Amino acid sequence: MLANILPPPARFNFAQHLITLNATRAGKTALIDDLGTLTYGELADQVQRFASGLVALGLRREDRVFLLMHDSCDWVVGFLGALYAGVVPVALNTLLTAEDYAFMLDHSRAQAALVSGALLPTLQAAMAQGPHELRTLVVSRPTAALPEGAVDFASVTSGHAPMVKPADTLADEAAFWLYSSGSTGKPKGTVHTQGNLYWTAELYGKNVLALRESDVVFSAAKLFFAYGLGNALTFPLSVGASVVLMAERPTPQAVFKRMTENRPTVFYGAPTGYGGMLASPDLPAKSQVSLRLCSSAGEALPRDIGERWSRHFGCEIIDGIGSTEMLHVFLSNRPGDVRYGTTGKPVPGYEIELRNENGEVVSGANQIGDLFVSGPTSALMYWNNREKSRDTFQGVWTKSGDKYTRDADGYYTYAGRNDDMLKVSGIYVSPFEVEATVMQHPAVLECAVVGKKDTDGLAKTKAFIVLKTGQTLTEAEVKAFVKEHLAPYKYPRFIEFVSELPKTATGKIQRFRLREKEATGL
């Protein structure tokens, strides 16, 4: 661990930690959402009042609470209020189906739900589908009359005196859950501690991104993502910065509106979003924004997107990789040391190993290996899933599920997920390497590469390509372009032009659906 960063005390409550850090900033704006603002003083008051309200509703220490809300001041108050009271918020993706929520209700045994009014019908549909233990609905910004027994979020906050002392929680205590994206199989309830929030802020928010009190931050990635939670809550509130929150989907137009009106200095996005913004005719000029730093995670950032963004805005994109299991980024480029096309180097405080198929550490340069990470932010477990927990959390090491290479200078480059790697003519081929190359063509908007068997039953690469509006491209032109940049055996033997790529609710390309399409012909 870094010598200049002290660990949190054994008895530690993260919500109280933030309140203490910002006690001298009572009048400064902390949060800006679609309907208003909260100062740091108002935020502390509402967090303590909401904690009292949760206790008054009959919630006890370690009870789980569904948090199904659009990004807003209420989301932050609800999350921190639960932590303050020792109640465990289960932050949920707002883009899922009633069937997904029905599974999570049963799996988590949540006793109450904090829900945005616009999402209440979906939650009610989930409640009607199967067993659950919900006793209370707390509705933020209701859009219709409240159902019987439900209460208004605002009344829970305003109707109670502040809880003066937080729950006497431990740094290692289960504090909140995040569900994995569930791109294959059922989503997994990933259990994190009070201390994990502290460590991500210290190791990445302060030590790598170097966020400061004067920053205004804006994250296109939502608060329910591990990435977004750090971006728009943990990191900025740990340094006294101001946060712009947006309830709607992060379309290019919605993001541009906040960039030009709120003038954030730090922006967090994902590769798909950056690509879409660069392709938009509404892309603002450099003079219209105040960006000093941008961040990317979720998938590896193609070199072309990073370079074009930097040329346009004069601002680096700091690409990194994190995971729900590790809570935030543990391998990253850093300001002033960006090598586009790579994911950078280990974040100080974390150790990285690449291992071969036999579990042995890969020591040579440019060899593909499974990425394992060790650091203080690892989740405790997957709830009620011992088999998956033991497979992922191996002592001090966490298996990421990603394959990487490391070059002679120590920079790591993404080579795909473990189940995405292809063996062509007996040689491993990284589909991401092929995708990144295809993406460099000026006519290409998006690309995904999977394996397809040829007439002899041998694995070959197939590229699914989305073209930019008004652009044309032939299969022969794609193949020739790739051959100019990669070893000949890596070019895609099969090419299909499509209007869009299948994606998870988090915006990641669902390559497994493309593989299923190839296997079934449907």
Phi, psi and omega in degrees: 000156181291135185296331184271001180247116179277141176291158176293154176296161182301319176263114193208132176235117188295322179297316177295324177303314179294319179299318180294316181301326188253018182300331181269004182245031188305325184269357183275144179292125177261312187230140176231112177244192187292341185244349182173199183225162171228132171280169178297324177294317178294322179298313179300316180297315182292323178298314181291324177291319181293324176300316176300318180297320178297318178296319179296333178281000176096008180280141184245168176309134175075359170297142176272143179230121174299135173236093183243084188218148172288154181302126183191173173301322180298323179302311183295316179298317180296315181295308183290326177298320177295313178302317182300322182275356183078011175273150189257103176287138176251097186283127189241142174298126183279358186257008185272179183261167176301325179296319177298313182293327177299317177299314184292324176301312181294317184292318184276338185055041180300139182267339180211165178225134169259118190221138173292144181305322181292339181260356183301316180301321179294318178295319179297323176296322177294318180298330182281350187269340184190186182292144175202168182240019179298129176249338187218137171247126176247113191256123177268125176054061183300145180256356179207179178301140182290141175294160182303131177090347180278157179232154179280134179306316183298323181288329177295323180285312187281339187272007183222148176288151180300140172282113188291316182252133178286167172301141184278069185274164178257152177301327182266009183279143175301122187244323182200160177243151166230135176272138174297162185292338178067037180294336172224128180075188181286145176296151184250132179281106186265120190261120181246163186257168173301317183292333181298323178297318178299314185293320180296321179295318182289314188280324184249309183300315182269315191278330181256304181286338179054047176297151183222166185301328183282352183287148166246121186248150180215125181243122173289329175289130189283164184297333182285346173281148173303317179299310182293326180299317176291314184302312193250003178224291188302308185291303185295322181287344176280347179239001179081024178279175176254146187238131173263125180245141184227124183284324187285171179296146184278064173291160177306319183293320179295319179293316180299323180301313179290323180298321184270332182270316181269345176052055176298148177267338180232129180234139178242130178215192178232159184307317180300319179294317178298318179297318179295322180292318179296331180276351184281138176291348181266009181306121182289158176284161179304323183292344182272351183236172181235027186294133171246340183204140175231154182229150177221143175199181182103312172214162180296139182276119176299142181306317184300318180295315179299316182292320180292321178298314181296321179296320185285314187257352183063034188220132181285150166256122180269099182276137178211171175235134172226195178197160174303322183291328181257000174077322176205198189287135179235353179220124193200149160291168179217158183307131181083354179219062181256125174240094183301143185097347175241167175260012174082217185234166181302138173294130178307131185108348178241150172245144181237138170230143169253130183236146179274187185296340179265005180083007180273144180293131177274118185256337183283157179288146172063027174258137181283133177213161175286133184272124173244145182227144176233131180184174189280000186253010181298141177295161178287321187180173162265127185299128177054038179216074186297319183299310180293324179298314182293329180287324184271314185260097188250087184064232179279354184256144175242127178280121186280333187085004180251153172251141183219162166239158176234128182274180184295339179268000178090009177272138182261141180233131182295136179238005177115170173285160181304322182270006178259343185296144180243144174247108183249122182055036178080005182240134177295134174238129177276117178299328180293324179299319178292316179301313182298326179289314178301322182296340180287343178292132185296344181269352188263132175266310180218157179208142172224137184240132177226177178270145176219134180280137177276187184295341177267003180081013181264145183286131174226166181271140174234133180252128170261124189235132172254123181272154173293154181304129177084359182264152175231154182198143178255163177300318181298322180293322178296312182298317180295321180296316181294319181297333178289339188244340183232167174302142187306324184290350184269349184292148181291121178287331181237142182222136176225124177272127184231162181278334178200163178252143177292138183223156173285173177295343177270001177091003179277142180293131180270082181297332180296329177290324176291323176295320178297321179300318180291323183288325185261340184076010182263000000 
